[in-house]
Amino acid sequence: MTTSINIKKIKQSRICDIDFKNLQFGSQFSDHMFAMEYDDGHWQNHRIEPFGLIEVNPVSAALHYGQSIFEGMKAYRGVDEKIRLFRPQMNHKRLTASCERMCIPPVEEETFLSAIEELVRVDHEWVPPYEGQALYVRPVLFADEGNLDVRPANQYRFLVITSPVRGYFGADAPAVALKAEEKYTRAIQGGTGFAKVGGNYAATFLASSEGRQEGYAQILWLDGVEHRYVEEVGQMNICFLLDGKLVTPPLRGTILPGVTRDSVIQLTRAMGIECEERMIDIDEIIDGIKRGTLQEAFGCGTAVVITAVGSIGYRGKRYEIGNGKIGPFSQKLYETIVGIQRGEVEDVYGWTREVSIK
Ligand SMILES: *Cc1c(COP(=O)(O)O)cnc(C)c1O
């Protein structure tokens, strides 16, 4: 069933306020947003309207109990000027898993994809022109019912907003320093670590700020039981090139199943390189650094694609990896993924979805 989307356009575009040469991350938003509400057991009032403030019930379970989830993906402008989304069905699949975990009514794939595609189409001029830049697409789904009961709400809102974001520096990006975190915990099995739940992120701010004071850009999360097995980083999954193999933590409910992670695994196997999804003891990593068998380490996620890890801090000591630059294997993955997103490398997996501009 296709539900039509009502479109109400802004009178005067704000695009002339944007300096596309100096984009930041997530501080400027396109002219329109998608919105719909869930009530009486179904999603309704599908619409695109001018981006702006919304009214939220002060009693909303999103505000009080954190019943709120989100997603993140990008629309890319290709070398051929075509606009592409990268594996948005995977984001839908993950949103559905987040919905289930948080007792939120799901959104159908067709509705999800058409909301995003229609919004990107309406605001296609906001997809930035320079390499590495993109239009970040942020769906968010939250409870909005006037009832303080501690139970899943009966009314929800789904919004999609978009933001033109800066390019990452790719090969020239500085390698980041990570702090292996032994005091705080991001997720445990049975918790919400595999879902993009708002509260998961607020809970990491304190660890990040303490890490920054010690000179670390981001936290390398360890498992919540023993603080021993490597999990992931901020909004990135973590991968290591160890003894010629790609090694990354398994999906066992405590890490986000990243779209980029999945793409990295598929591309690595296609290169004929072995890939292991398994528990990784932090001691194995530190030992690999000392012995020189840890060749490369990188984080992967939509925001940055691939970011080299230049050092890991553990128990007060800092261990340097490589020469502080992105390694050749990480670089190859970066170029392949960005190439597919920009329509420069053949999309043999059918990962991209073009947004036609009517
Ligand atoms: C979003 C996110 C990722 C990366 O997922 P992608 O789909 O590749 O962007 C990894 N870890 C966490 C905690 C995240 O929130």
The ligand as a Gaussian input file, in Angstrom:
#p B3LYP/6-31G(d) Opt

LIG

0 1
 C       25.505000       4.435000      13.950000
 C       26.529000       3.707000      14.738000
 C       27.546000       2.920000      14.149000
 C       27.810000       2.881000      12.664000
 O       26.758000       2.422000      11.898000
 P       26.686000       2.802000      10.358000
 O       25.428000       2.186000       9.905000
 O       27.874000       2.226000       9.699000
 O       26.686000       4.294000      10.290000
 C       28.384000       2.194000      14.975000
 N       28.261000       2.253000      16.313000
 C       27.323000       3.012000      16.909000
 C       27.230000       3.017000      18.388000
 C       26.438000       3.770000      16.147000
 O       25.541000       4.534000      16.744000

